[in-house]
């Protein structure tokens, strides 16, 4: 069964918000990396913060995918979750 238009719009809005947040974080990450070298404590704090953000995003994706969705949406969310898990692994969370 197809999703009702309001539900589909909610999911699209959530996906757009998550994409915007991810792009914002990537810009922040690039800006931080372009600055002068930081201390190990600052690097560690940033890494811990990013790990928590990734965990929150994965939890949000998990809650979205527990709801009714199309195969296309499921594939999209699965891909986004895989990207986050890859980043999480790269950071050593």
Buried (B, 14 or more C-beta within 10 A) or exposed (E): EEBEEEEBEBBEEBBEEBEEBBEEBEEEEEEEEEEEEEEEEEEEEBEEEBBEBBEEBBEBBEEBBEEEBEEEBEEBBEEBBEEBEEBBEEEEB
